[in-house]
Amino acid sequence: MEIKPGLSALVTGGASGIGKALCLALAEKGVFVTVIDMSEGRGKEVASLVEKENAKFHPKLEFPPALFIRCDVTNSRDIAAAFEKHVATYGGLDICINNAGLGNHVPFDKDQTDGTHSWRHTINVNLVAVVDCTRLAVCLRLEFIFPGLLAPLLKCFTLSC
């Protein structure tokens, strides 16, 4: 796929590190970017940088060239709402980058819950959320092939979790 101006991308974990670098690299190509992250301050900062870069390609837009959405990727309703806002703003989704992730260094015997909370949360962010976001992205692509499919799929997705 050629990355060119006017495409839209959704990047989870886009407020720092590799995610931030990906958001900025996409903006340098004129791609509209939705930054998904838990960190509101850093996420808004990245969205602002994307907007400035995108102004070079799209000087007179009637919609924002970048969005920041505070979102817990382990919450299916949050992520479905983020995808819906992205699509409502940009009319579709061309690129989905599942970058959100975390590391956990809490030994099993130091977990203050039942001993499973720390590693379960890590798996939910690093694996389950990736599958959920990929599933939504695939559903969006199918929507363009089979119009009318998206609304029932998003409803099923949010109700299933």
DSSP file (Angstrom, degrees, kcal/mol; ACC not computed):
  #  RESIDUE AA STRUCTURE BP1 BP2  ACC     N-H-->O    O-->H-N    N-H-->O    O-->H-N    TCO  KAPPA ALPHA  PHI   PSI    X-CA   Y-CA   Z-CA
    1    1 A M              0   0    0      0, 0.0     2,-0.5     0, 0.0     0, 0.0   0.000 360.0 360.0 360.0 129.9    0.0    0.0    0.0
    2    2 A E        -     0   0    0      1,-0.0     2,-0.7     2,-0.0     0, 0.0  -0.706 360.0-138.2 -81.9 127.7    1.3    3.4   -0.9
    3    3 A I        +     0   0    0     -2,-0.5    28,-0.0     4,-0.0    -1,-0.0  -0.787  40.7 156.0 -88.3 118.7    1.1    5.9    1.9
    4    4 A K    >   -     0   0    0     -2,-0.7     3,-1.6    26,-0.1    25,-0.1  -0.909  47.2 -69.5-141.4 164.0   -0.1    9.2    0.5
    5    5 A P  T 3  S+     0   0    0      0, 0.0    26,-0.2     0, 0.0    25,-0.2  -0.227 112.6  33.5 -56.4 141.3   -1.8   12.4    1.5
    6    6 A G  T 3  S+     0   0    0     24,-2.3    25,-0.1     1,-0.4    24,-0.1   0.208  85.3 118.9  98.1 -15.1   -5.5   12.0    2.3
    7    7 A L    <   -     0   0    0     -3,-1.6    25,-2.9    23,-0.0    -1,-0.4  -0.370  56.3-135.0 -73.1 164.0   -5.3    8.5    3.8
    8    8 A S  E     -a   32   0A   0     23,-0.2    87,-1.9    -3,-0.1    86,-1.5  -0.963  18.9-170.8-125.8 145.0   -6.4    8.1    7.5
    9    9 A A  E     -ab  33  95A   0     23,-3.0    25,-2.7    -2,-0.4     2,-0.5  -0.971  14.4-154.0-133.7 146.5   -4.7    6.2   10.2
   10   10 A L  E     -ab  34  96A   0     85,-2.3    87,-3.0    -2,-0.3     2,-0.5  -0.990  16.8-170.2-118.1 125.6   -5.6    5.2   13.8
   11   11 A V  E >   -ab  35  97A   0     23,-2.8    25,-2.8    -2,-0.5     3,-0.7  -0.954   9.3-153.4-123.2 114.2   -2.6    4.6   16.1
   12   12 A T  E 3  S+ab  36  98A   0     85,-2.5    87,-0.6    -2,-0.5    25,-0.2  -0.604  86.4  22.0 -81.2 147.8   -3.0    3.0   19.5
   13   13 A G  T >  S+     0   0    0     23,-1.4     3,-0.6    -2,-0.2     6,-0.4   0.862  83.7 146.7  65.1  34.5   -0.3    4.0   22.0
   14   14 A G  T <   +     0   0    0     22,-1.9    23,-0.1    -3,-0.7     9,-0.1   0.407  43.1  80.4 -86.7   2.4    0.4    7.0   19.9
   15   15 A A  T 3  S+     0   0    0     21,-0.3     2,-0.3     1,-0.1    -1,-0.2   0.616  99.7  10.1 -88.1 -11.6    1.3    9.5   22.6
   16   16 A S  S X> S+     0   0    0     -3,-0.6     4,-1.2    30,-0.0     3,-0.9  -0.977 103.9   1.2-157.2 167.6    5.0    8.4   23.1
   17   17 A G  H 3> S-     0   0    0     -2,-0.3     4,-2.2     1,-0.2     5,-0.2  -0.162 122.6  -4.7  57.2-135.1    7.9    6.3   21.9
   18   18 A I  H 3> S+     0   0    0      1,-0.2     4,-2.5     2,-0.2    -1,-0.2   0.878 135.2  56.2 -61.4 -40.0    7.4    4.3   18.8
   19   19 A G  H <> S+     0   0    0     -3,-0.9     4,-2.4    -6,-0.4    -2,-0.2   0.918 108.1  47.0 -60.0 -44.9    3.7    5.3   18.5
   20   20 A K  H  X S+     0   0    0     -4,-1.2     4,-2.5    -7,-0.3     5,-0.2   0.930 111.8  51.1 -61.4 -46.0    4.5    9.0   18.5
   21   21 A A  H  X S+     0   0    0     -4,-2.2     4,-2.3     1,-0.2    -2,-0.2   0.890 110.5  49.3 -60.0 -39.8    7.2    8.4   15.9
   22   22 A L  H  X S+     0   0    0     -4,-2.5     4,-2.5     2,-0.2    -1,-0.2   0.920 109.7  51.1 -65.7 -43.4    4.7    6.6   13.7
   23   23 A C  H  X S+     0   0    0     -4,-2.4     4,-2.2     1,-0.2    -2,-0.2   0.928 113.4  44.9 -58.4 -45.9    2.1    9.3   14.1
   24   24 A L  H  X S+     0   0    0     -4,-2.5     4,-2.0     2,-0.2    -1,-0.2   0.876 111.4  52.4 -68.9 -37.4    4.7   12.0   13.1
   25   25 A A  H  < S+     0   0    0     -4,-2.3     4,-0.5    -5,-0.2    -1,-0.2   0.902 110.9  48.0 -64.4 -40.3    6.0    9.9   10.2
   26   26 A L  H ><>S+     0   0    0     -4,-2.5     5,-2.1     1,-0.2     3,-1.3   0.909 109.6  52.9 -65.1 -41.6    2.4    9.4    8.8
   27   27 A A  H ><5S+     0   0    0     -4,-2.2     3,-2.0     1,-0.3    -2,-0.2   0.865 100.2  61.7 -61.9 -36.2    1.8   13.2    9.2
   28   28 A E  T 3<5S+     0   0    0     -4,-2.0    -1,-0.3     1,-0.3    -2,-0.2   0.685 105.4  48.6 -63.8 -16.5    4.9   13.9    7.2
   29   29 A K  T < 5S-     0   0    0     -3,-1.3    -1,-0.3    -4,-0.5    -2,-0.2   0.340 124.4-104.2-102.2   3.8    3.2   12.0    4.3
   30   30 A G  T < 5 +     0   0    0     -3,-2.0   -24,-2.3     1,-0.3     2,-0.3   0.694  68.3 151.9  84.0  19.1   -0.1   14.0    4.7
   31   31 A V      < -     0   0    0     -5,-2.1     2,-0.3   -26,-0.2    -1,-0.3  -0.672  47.7-123.7 -85.9 136.0   -2.0   11.2    6.5
   32   32 A F  E     -a    8   0A   0    -25,-2.9   -23,-3.0    -2,-0.3     2,-0.4  -0.637  35.3-156.7 -75.2 134.4   -4.8   12.1    8.8
   33   33 A V  E     -ac   9  66A   0     32,-1.6    34,-2.2    -2,-0.3     2,-0.6  -0.951  22.0-159.7-126.8 132.7   -4.1   10.6   12.2
   34   34 A T  E     -ac  10  67A   0    -25,-2.7   -23,-2.8    -2,-0.4     2,-0.6  -0.954  19.9-151.7-103.7 117.9   -6.2    9.6   15.2
   35   35 A V  E     -ac  11  68A   0     32,-3.4    34,-2.7    -2,-0.6     2,-0.5  -0.812  10.9-167.2 -92.3 118.1   -3.9    9.3   18.3
   36   36 A I  E     +ac  12  69A   0    -25,-2.8   -22,-1.9    -2,-0.6   -23,-1.4  -0.924  27.8 127.8-108.4 125.9   -5.3    6.8   20.8
   37   37 A D  E     - c   0  70A   0     32,-1.6    34,-1.6    -2,-0.5    35,-0.0  -0.984  61.3-123.5-167.0 163.7   -3.7    6.7   24.2
   38   38 A M  S    S+     0   0    0     -2,-0.3     2,-1.0    32,-0.2    -1,-0.1   0.706  92.2  84.4 -84.3 -23.5   -4.4    6.9   28.0
   39   39 A S     >  -     0   0    0      1,-0.2     4,-2.3    32,-0.1     5,-0.2  -0.708  57.9-174.6 -87.4 102.7   -2.1    9.9   28.4
   40   40 A E  H  > S+     0   0    0     -2,-1.0     4,-2.6     2,-0.2     5,-0.2   0.917  79.2  49.5 -66.1 -45.1   -4.2   13.0   27.6
   41   41 A G  H  > S+     0   0    0      1,-0.2     4,-1.7     2,-0.2    -1,-0.2   0.950 117.6  38.7 -60.8 -51.3   -1.4   15.6   27.8
   42   42 A R  H  > S+     0   0    0      2,-0.2     4,-2.3     1,-0.2    -1,-0.2   0.871 115.2  54.6 -68.2 -36.4    1.0   13.8   25.6
   43   43 A G  H  X S+     0   0    0     -4,-2.3     4,-2.4     1,-0.2    -2,-0.2   0.916 108.9  46.9 -63.9 -43.4   -1.7   12.6   23.2
   44   44 A K  H  X S+     0   0    0     -4,-2.6     4,-2.2     2,-0.2    -1,-0.2   0.867 110.5  54.3 -65.6 -35.5   -3.0   16.1   22.6
   45   45 A E  H  X S+     0   0    0     -4,-1.7     4,-2.0    -5,-0.2    -2,-0.2   0.926 109.7  46.2 -63.5 -44.8    0.6   17.3   22.1
   46   46 A V  H  X S+     0   0    0     -4,-2.3     4,-2.5     2,-0.2    -2,-0.2   0.921 111.0  52.5 -64.2 -43.6    1.2   14.6   19.4
   47   47 A A  H  X S+     0   0    0     -4,-2.4     4,-2.4     1,-0.2    -1,-0.2   0.892 108.7  51.4 -59.5 -39.3   -2.1   15.5   17.7
   48   48 A S  H  X S+     0   0    0     -4,-2.2     4,-2.1     2,-0.2    -1,-0.2   0.903 109.7  48.9 -64.3 -41.7   -1.1   19.1   17.7
   49   49 A L  H  X S+     0   0    0     -4,-2.0     4,-2.1     2,-0.2    -2,-0.2   0.892 110.9  50.7 -64.2 -39.4    2.3   18.2   16.0
   50   50 A V  H  X S+     0   0    0     -4,-2.5     4,-2.8     2,-0.2    -2,-0.2   0.917 108.5  52.3 -63.7 -43.5    0.4   16.1   13.5
   51   51 A E  H  X S+     0   0    0     -4,-2.4     4,-1.5     1,-0.2    -2,-0.2   0.923 109.2  49.3 -58.8 -45.3   -1.9   19.0   12.7
   52   52 A K  H  < S+     0   0    0     -4,-2.1     4,-0.5     1,-0.2    -1,-0.2   0.917 113.9  45.4 -61.6 -43.8    1.0   21.3   12.1
   53   53 A E  H >< S+     0   0    0     -4,-2.1     3,-1.2     1,-0.2     4,-0.4   0.902 111.3  52.8 -66.3 -40.8    2.7   18.8    9.8
   54   54 A N  H >X S+     0   0    0     -4,-2.8     4,-2.8     1,-0.3     3,-1.3   0.751  91.8  74.6 -68.0 -24.4   -0.6   18.1    7.9
   55   55 A A  T 3< S+     0   0    0     -4,-1.5    -1,-0.3     1,-0.3    -2,-0.2   0.781  88.0  62.9 -60.1 -25.5   -1.1   21.8    7.3
   56   56 A K  T <4 S+     0   0    0     -3,-1.2    -1,-0.3    -4,-0.5    -2,-0.2   0.825 115.5  29.9 -66.6 -31.1    1.6   21.6    4.6
   57   57 A F  T <4 S+     0   0    0     -3,-1.3    -2,-0.2    -4,-0.4    -1,-0.2   0.773 132.4  30.8 -96.7 -32.6   -0.5   19.1    2.7
   58   58 A H     <  +     0   0    0     -4,-2.8     3,-0.5     1,-0.1    -1,-0.2  -0.697  63.0 165.8-132.5  77.1   -4.0   20.2    3.6
   59   59 A P  S    S+     0   0    0      0, 0.0     2,-0.3     0, 0.0    -1,-0.1   0.779  74.6  38.4 -70.3 -25.9   -4.1   24.0    4.2
   60   60 A K  S    S+     0   0    0     -5,-0.0     2,-0.2     2,-0.0    -5,-0.0  -0.592  75.7 159.6-128.5  71.8   -7.9   24.5    4.1
   61   61 A L        -     0   0    0     -3,-0.5    -3,-0.0    -2,-0.3    -6,-0.0  -0.625  36.6-152.6 -92.7 151.4   -9.7   21.6    5.8
   62   62 A E  S    S+     0   0    0     -2,-0.2    -1,-0.1     2,-0.1    -2,-0.0   0.270  85.6  44.5-100.3   8.4  -13.2   21.6    7.1
   63   63 A F  S    S-     0   0    0     27,-0.0    -2,-0.1     0, 0.0    26,-0.0  -0.951 101.6 -83.7-144.0 160.8  -12.3   18.8    9.6
   64   64 A P        -     0   0    0      0, 0.0    -2,-0.1     0, 0.0     3,-0.0  -0.462  24.8-146.0 -71.5 136.2   -9.3   18.3   11.9
   65   65 A P  S    S+     0   0    0      0, 0.0   -32,-1.6     0, 0.0     2,-0.3   0.590  86.2  30.3 -75.8  -8.2   -6.3   16.7   10.4
   66   66 A A  E     -c   33   0A   0    -34,-0.2     2,-0.4   -32,-0.0   -32,-0.2  -0.996  66.1-165.2-148.7 145.9   -5.6   14.9   13.7
   67   67 A L  E     -c   34   0A   0    -34,-2.2   -32,-3.4    -2,-0.3     2,-0.5  -0.960   8.0-154.4-125.8 147.0   -7.7   13.7   16.6
   68   68 A F  E     -c   35   0A   0     -2,-0.4     2,-0.5   -34,-0.2   -32,-0.2  -0.994  14.3-177.1-115.8 131.8   -6.7   12.6   20.1
   69   69 A I  E     -c   36   0A   0    -34,-2.7   -32,-1.6    -2,-0.5     2,-0.5  -0.975  22.4-139.6-128.5 117.9   -8.9   10.2   21.8
   70   70 A R  E     +c   37   0A   0     -2,-0.5     2,-0.4   -34,-0.2   -32,-0.2  -0.644  42.1 162.8 -73.3 123.8   -8.2    9.1   25.4
   71   71 A C        -     0   0    0    -34,-1.6     2,-0.8    -2,-0.5   -32,-0.1  -0.993  45.4-139.7-153.1 135.4   -9.0    5.4   25.4
   72   72 A D    >   -     0   0    0     -2,-0.4     3,-2.4     1,-0.1     7,-0.4  -0.871  20.2-155.5 -91.4 108.8   -8.4    2.3   27.4
   73   73 A V  T 3  S+     0   0    0     -2,-0.8    -1,-0.1     1,-0.3    60,-0.1   0.643  90.6  63.0 -65.7 -12.4   -7.7   -0.3   24.6
   74   74 A T  T 3  S+     0   0    0      1,-0.1     2,-0.7    58,-0.0    -1,-0.3   0.500  87.3  82.4 -87.2  -3.0   -8.8   -3.0   27.0
   75   75 A N    <>  -     0   0    0     -3,-2.4     4,-2.4     1,-0.2     5,-0.2  -0.892  67.8-158.7-103.8 110.2  -12.3   -1.6   27.1
   76   76 A S  H  > S+     0   0    0     -2,-0.7     4,-2.2     1,-0.2     5,-0.2   0.831  91.5  51.6 -60.9 -34.8  -14.3   -2.7   24.1
   77   77 A R  H  > S+     0   0    0      2,-0.2     4,-2.3     1,-0.2    -1,-0.2   0.912 110.1  49.6 -68.8 -41.1  -16.8    0.1   24.4
   78   78 A D  H  > S+     0   0    0     -6,-0.2     4,-2.1     2,-0.2    -2,-0.2   0.939 113.8  44.8 -60.5 -47.4  -14.0    2.7   24.5
   79   79 A I  H  X S+     0   0    0     -4,-2.4     4,-2.3    -7,-0.4    -2,-0.2   0.885 112.2  51.2 -70.4 -36.9  -12.2    1.3   21.5
   80   80 A A  H  X S+     0   0    0     -4,-2.2     4,-2.5    -5,-0.2    -1,-0.2   0.912 110.9  49.6 -63.3 -41.1  -15.4    0.9   19.5
   81   81 A A  H  X S+     0   0    0     -4,-2.3     4,-2.4     2,-0.2    -2,-0.2   0.883 109.7  51.7 -64.5 -38.2  -16.3    4.5   20.2
   82   82 A A  H  X S+     0   0    0     -4,-2.1     4,-2.3     2,-0.2    -2,-0.2   0.924 110.8  47.0 -64.3 -44.5  -12.8    5.6   19.1
   83   83 A F  H  X S+     0   0    0     -4,-2.3     4,-2.6     2,-0.2     5,-0.2   0.915 111.6  51.9 -62.4 -42.6  -13.1    3.8   15.8
   84   84 A E  H  X S+     0   0    0     -4,-2.5     4,-2.7     1,-0.2    -2,-0.2   0.916 110.1  48.1 -60.9 -43.5  -16.6    5.3   15.3
   85   85 A K  H  X S+     0   0    0     -4,-2.4     4,-1.9     2,-0.2    -1,-0.2   0.906 111.0  51.5 -64.7 -40.8  -15.3    8.8   15.9
   86   86 A H  H  X S+     0   0    0     -4,-2.3     4,-2.9     1,-0.2     6,-0.4   0.947 113.2  44.2 -59.0 -49.0  -12.4    8.2   13.5
   87   87 A V  H  X S+     0   0    0     -4,-2.6     4,-2.5     1,-0.2    -2,-0.2   0.895 111.5  53.2 -65.2 -40.4  -14.7    7.0   10.8
   88   88 A A  H  < S+     0   0    0     -4,-2.7    -1,-0.2    -5,-0.2    -2,-0.2   0.851 116.3  40.6 -63.0 -33.3  -17.2    9.8   11.4
   89   89 A T  H  < S+     0   0    0     -4,-1.9    -2,-0.2    -5,-0.2    -1,-0.2   0.900 130.2  23.6 -81.2 -43.1  -14.4   12.3   11.0
   90   90 A Y  H  < S-     0   0    0     -4,-2.9    -3,-0.2     2,-0.2    -2,-0.2   0.468  97.3-120.5-109.7  -4.2  -12.4   10.8    8.1
   91   91 A G  S  < S-     0   0    0     -4,-2.5     2,-0.3    -5,-0.3    -4,-0.2   0.534  81.5  -3.5  80.1   4.9  -15.0    8.7    6.3
   92   92 A G  S    S-     0   0    0     -6,-0.4     2,-0.4    -5,-0.1    -2,-0.2  -0.974  75.4 -95.3 166.3-172.0  -13.2    5.4    6.7
   93   93 A L        +     0   0    0     -2,-0.3   -84,-0.1     1,-0.1     3,-0.1  -0.971  29.6 168.5-139.8 120.8  -10.0    3.8    8.0
   94   94 A D  S    S+     0   0    0    -86,-1.5     2,-0.4    -2,-0.4   -85,-0.2   0.775  71.7  28.9 -99.3 -33.8   -7.0    3.1    5.7
   95   95 A I  E     -b    9   0A   0    -87,-1.9   -85,-2.3     2,-0.0     2,-0.5  -0.995  57.5-173.5-135.5 129.5   -4.3    2.3    8.3
   96   96 A C  E     -b   10   0A   0     -2,-0.4     2,-0.6   -87,-0.2   -85,-0.2  -0.980   5.9-171.1-123.5 119.2   -4.6    0.7   11.7
   97   97 A I  E     -b   11   0A   0    -87,-3.0   -85,-2.5    -2,-0.5     2,-1.4  -0.933  10.2-158.5-114.1 112.5   -1.5    0.5   13.9
   98   98 A N  E     +b   12   0A   0     -2,-0.6   -85,-0.1     1,-0.2   -87,-0.1  -0.700  38.8 141.2 -88.9  87.8   -1.8   -1.5   17.1
   99   99 A N        +     0   0    0     -2,-1.4   -86,-0.2   -87,-0.6    -1,-0.2   0.613  24.1 116.2-106.7 -16.7    1.1   -0.1   19.0
  100  100 A A        +     0   0    0     -3,-0.2     2,-0.3   -81,-0.1   -87,-0.1  -0.286  39.8 138.7 -58.3 135.7   -0.3    0.2   22.5
  101  101 A G        -     0   0    0      2,-0.0     2,-0.3   -88,-0.0    21,-0.1  -0.977  29.1-164.2-170.3 161.7    1.7   -2.1   24.9
  102  102 A L        -     0   0    0     -2,-0.3     2,-0.3    20,-0.2    24,-0.1  -0.984  15.2-132.2-151.3 160.6    3.2   -2.3   28.3
  103  103 A G        -     0   0    0     -2,-0.3     2,-0.5    23,-0.0    -2,-0.0  -0.861  15.8-151.9-113.1 151.8    5.7   -4.3   30.3
  104  104 A N        +     0   0    0     -2,-0.3    -2,-0.0     1,-0.1    15,-0.0  -0.985  18.0 174.6-129.5 126.3    5.1   -5.7   33.7
  105  105 A H        +     0   0    0     -2,-0.5    -1,-0.1     2,-0.1    13,-0.0   0.059  40.0 122.5-117.9  24.6    7.8   -6.3   36.2
  106  106 A V        -     0   0    0      2,-0.0     5,-0.1     3,-0.0    13,-0.1  -0.789  60.6-131.1 -89.5 117.0    5.8   -7.3   39.2
  107  107 A P    >>  -     0   0    0      0, 0.0     3,-2.0     0, 0.0     4,-0.8  -0.327  22.6-112.6 -63.2 149.7    6.7  -10.7   40.4
  108  108 A F  G >4 S+     0   0    0      1,-0.3     3,-0.9     2,-0.2    10,-0.1   0.878 117.4  52.0 -50.8 -42.7    3.8  -13.1   41.0
  109  109 A D  G 34 S+     0   0    0      1,-0.2    -1,-0.3     3,-0.0    -3,-0.0   0.594 108.1  52.2 -75.9  -8.1    4.4  -13.1   44.8
  110  110 A K  G <4 S+     0   0    0     -3,-2.0     2,-0.3     5,-0.1    -1,-0.2   0.503  76.5 115.8-102.2  -7.2    4.4   -9.3   44.9
  111  111 A D    <<  -     0   0    0     -3,-0.9     5,-0.0    -4,-0.8     6,-0.0  -0.498  58.5-150.8 -64.7 121.6    1.1   -8.8   43.1
  112  112 A Q  S    S+     0   0    0     -2,-0.3    -1,-0.2     2,-0.1    -3,-0.0   0.481  77.8  57.3 -78.8  -2.0   -1.2   -7.2   45.7
  113  113 A T  S    S-     0   0    0      0, 0.0    -2,-0.0     0, 0.0     0, 0.0   0.275 126.4 -48.9 -97.7-132.5   -4.3   -8.8   44.2
  114  114 A D  S    S-     0   0    0      1,-0.0    -2,-0.1    -2,-0.0    -3,-0.0   0.321  84.1 -96.5 -88.5   8.9   -4.9  -12.5   43.7
  115  115 A G  S    S+     0   0    0     -8,-0.1     4,-0.2    -5,-0.0    -4,-0.1   0.390 114.9  70.7  93.7  -3.6   -1.6  -12.9   42.0
  116  116 A T     >  +     0   0    0      2,-0.1     4,-2.5     3,-0.1     5,-0.3   0.572  66.6  88.5-119.1 -14.5   -2.9  -12.6   38.5
  117  117 A H  H  > S+     0   0    0      1,-0.2     4,-2.4     2,-0.2     5,-0.2   0.904  88.4  49.7 -56.9 -47.8   -3.9   -9.0   38.0
  118  118 A S  H  > S+     0   0    0      1,-0.2     4,-1.8     2,-0.2    -1,-0.2   0.938 116.6  38.3 -60.9 -51.5   -0.6   -7.7   36.8
  119  119 A W  H  > S+     0   0    0      1,-0.2     4,-2.2     2,-0.2    -1,-0.2   0.848 114.4  55.2 -73.8 -30.9    0.1  -10.3   34.1
  120  120 A R  H  X S+     0   0    0     -4,-2.5     4,-2.6     2,-0.2    -1,-0.2   0.918 108.2  49.2 -64.3 -41.5   -3.6  -10.5   33.0
  121  121 A H  H  X S+     0   0    0     -4,-2.4     4,-2.3    -5,-0.3     5,-0.2   0.916 109.8  51.7 -63.5 -41.9   -3.6   -6.7   32.4
  122  122 A T  H  X S+     0   0    0     -4,-1.8     4,-3.0    -5,-0.2     5,-0.3   0.925 112.0  46.1 -59.9 -45.2   -0.4   -7.0   30.4
  123  123 A I  H  X>S+     0   0    0     -4,-2.2     4,-2.1     1,-0.2     5,-1.9   0.886 110.3  54.1 -65.5 -39.0   -1.9   -9.7   28.2
  124  124 A N  I  <>S+     0   0    0     -4,-2.6     5,-2.3     3,-0.2    -1,-0.2   0.891 117.0  37.0 -63.3 -39.1   -5.1   -7.7   27.8
  125  125 A V  I  <5S+     0   0    0     -4,-2.3     5,-0.3     3,-0.2    -2,-0.2   0.939 123.9  39.3 -75.9 -48.6   -3.2   -4.7   26.5
  126  126 A N  I  <5S+     0   0    0     -4,-3.0    -3,-0.2    -5,-0.2    -2,-0.2   0.671 135.5   8.4 -82.0 -18.2   -0.5   -6.5   24.5
  127  127 A L  I  X5S+     0   0    0     -4,-2.1     4,-2.1    -5,-0.3    -3,-0.2   0.670 125.3  46.0-125.6 -60.4   -2.6   -9.3   23.0
  128  128 A V  I  ><S+     0   0    0     -5,-1.9     4,-2.6     1,-0.2    -3,-0.2   0.912 114.1  49.5 -61.0 -44.4   -6.4   -9.1   23.5
  129  129 A A  H  ><S+     0   0    0     -5,-2.3     4,-2.8    -6,-0.3    -1,-0.2   0.864 108.5  54.2 -63.9 -34.9   -6.6   -5.4   22.6
  130  130 A V  H  > S+     0   0    0     -5,-0.3     4,-2.4     2,-0.2    -1,-0.2   0.925 110.6  45.8 -63.5 -44.2   -4.6   -6.0   19.4
  131  131 A V  H  X S+     0   0    0     -4,-2.1     4,-2.6     2,-0.2    -2,-0.2   0.929 113.6  49.5 -63.8 -45.2   -7.0   -8.7   18.3
  132  132 A D  H  X S+     0   0    0     -4,-2.6     4,-2.1     2,-0.2    -2,-0.2   0.924 113.5  45.2 -61.3 -45.5  -10.0   -6.5   19.2
  133  133 A C  H  X S+     0   0    0     -4,-2.8     4,-2.5     2,-0.2    -1,-0.2   0.897 113.1  50.5 -66.3 -39.8   -8.6   -3.5   17.3
  134  134 A T  H  X S+     0   0    0     -4,-2.4     4,-2.6    -5,-0.2     5,-0.2   0.909 108.6  52.7 -63.7 -41.1   -7.7   -5.7   14.3
  135  135 A R  H  X S+     0   0    0     -4,-2.6     4,-2.3     1,-0.2    -2,-0.2   0.923 110.7  47.0 -60.7 -44.2  -11.2   -7.1   14.3
  136  136 A L  H  X S+     0   0    0     -4,-2.1     4,-2.2     2,-0.2    -2,-0.2   0.911 111.3  51.3 -64.1 -41.5  -12.7   -3.6   14.2
  137  137 A A  H  X S+     0   0    0     -4,-2.5     4,-2.0     1,-0.2    -2,-0.2   0.909 110.5  48.5 -62.6 -41.9  -10.3   -2.6   11.4
  138  138 A V  H  X S+     0   0    0     -4,-2.6     4,-2.5     1,-0.2    -1,-0.2   0.913 109.4  53.1 -63.4 -42.4  -11.2   -5.6    9.3
  139  139 A C  H  X S+     0   0    0     -4,-2.3     4,-1.8     1,-0.2    -2,-0.2   0.897 107.5  51.8 -59.7 -39.9  -14.9   -4.9    9.9
  140  140 A L  H  X S+     0   0    0     -4,-2.2     4,-1.0     2,-0.2    -1,-0.2   0.906 109.1  49.3 -64.3 -40.9  -14.4   -1.3    8.7
  141  141 A R  H >X S+     0   0    0     -4,-2.0     4,-1.0     1,-0.2     3,-0.6   0.904 109.8  51.8 -64.8 -39.6  -12.7   -2.6    5.5
  142  142 A L  H 3X S+     0   0    0     -4,-2.5     4,-3.7     1,-0.2     3,-0.4   0.845  99.7  64.9 -63.7 -32.6  -15.6   -5.0    4.9
  143  143 A E  H 3< S+     0   0    0     -4,-1.8     6,-0.2     1,-0.3    -1,-0.2   0.862 100.5  50.6 -58.5 -36.0  -18.0   -2.1    5.3
  144  144 A F  H << S+     0   0    0     -4,-1.0    -1,-0.3    -3,-0.6    -2,-0.2   0.786 115.8  41.6 -74.4 -25.8  -16.6   -0.6    2.2
  145  145 A I  H  < S+     0   0    0     -4,-1.0    -2,-0.2    -3,-0.4    -1,-0.2   0.863 129.9  27.7 -83.2 -40.1  -17.0   -3.9    0.3
  146  146 A F  S >< S-     0   0    0     -4,-3.7     3,-1.3    -5,-0.1    -1,-0.3  -0.772  88.1-148.4-123.6  83.2  -20.5   -4.6    1.8
  147  147 A P  T 3  S+     0   0    0      0, 0.0    -3,-0.1     0, 0.0    -4,-0.1  -0.153  79.9  33.0 -54.6 144.3  -22.2   -1.3    2.7
  148  148 A G  T 3  S+     0   0    0     -5,-0.1    -5,-0.1     4,-0.0    -4,-0.1   0.367  89.9 101.6  92.8  -4.0  -24.5   -1.3    5.7
  149  149 A L    <>  +     0   0    0     -3,-1.3     4,-1.6    -6,-0.2     5,-0.1   0.770  63.2  70.9 -83.1 -27.2  -22.5   -4.0    7.5
  150  150 A L  H  > S+     0   0    0      1,-0.2     4,-2.9     2,-0.2     5,-0.3   0.912  89.8  54.6 -64.5 -49.7  -20.6   -1.7   10.0
  151  151 A A  H  > S+     0   0    0      1,-0.2     4,-2.2     2,-0.2    -1,-0.2   0.916 111.6  43.8 -56.5 -49.1  -23.4   -0.6   12.4
  152  152 A P  H  > S+     0   0    0      0, 0.0     4,-2.5     0, 0.0    -1,-0.2   0.884 114.3  51.5 -63.9 -35.0  -24.5   -4.2   13.3
  153  153 A L  H  X S+     0   0    0     -4,-1.6     4,-2.6     2,-0.2    -2,-0.2   0.924 110.6  46.9 -67.3 -43.5  -20.9   -5.3   13.6
  154  154 A L  H  X S+     0   0    0     -4,-2.9     4,-2.5     2,-0.2     5,-0.2   0.898 112.6  50.9 -64.0 -38.8  -20.0   -2.5   16.0
  155  155 A K  H  X S+     0   0    0     -4,-2.2     4,-2.0    -5,-0.3    -2,-0.2   0.934 112.0  46.3 -63.8 -45.1  -23.1   -3.1   18.0
  156  156 A C  H  X S+     0   0    0     -4,-2.5     4,-1.8     1,-0.2    -2,-0.2   0.900 111.6  53.1 -62.6 -40.0  -22.2   -6.8   18.3
  157  157 A F  H  X S+     0   0    0     -4,-2.6     4,-0.6     1,-0.2    -2,-0.2   0.935 111.6  43.6 -62.6 -46.8  -18.7   -6.0   19.2
  158  158 A T  H  < S+     0   0    0     -4,-2.5     3,-0.4     1,-0.2    -1,-0.2   0.825 116.3  47.7 -71.6 -29.4  -19.6   -3.7   22.1
  159  159 A L  H  < S+     0   0    0     -4,-2.0    -1,-0.2    -5,-0.2    -2,-0.2   0.750 102.8  63.2 -80.4 -23.4  -22.2   -6.1   23.4
  160  160 A S  H  <        0   0    0     -4,-1.8    -1,-0.2     1,-0.2    -2,-0.2   0.665 360.0 360.0 -77.4 -14.2  -20.0   -9.1   23.2
  161  161 A C     <        0   0    0     -4,-0.6    -1,-0.2    -3,-0.4    -2,-0.2   0.418 360.0 360.0-111.5 360.0  -17.5   -7.8   25.8
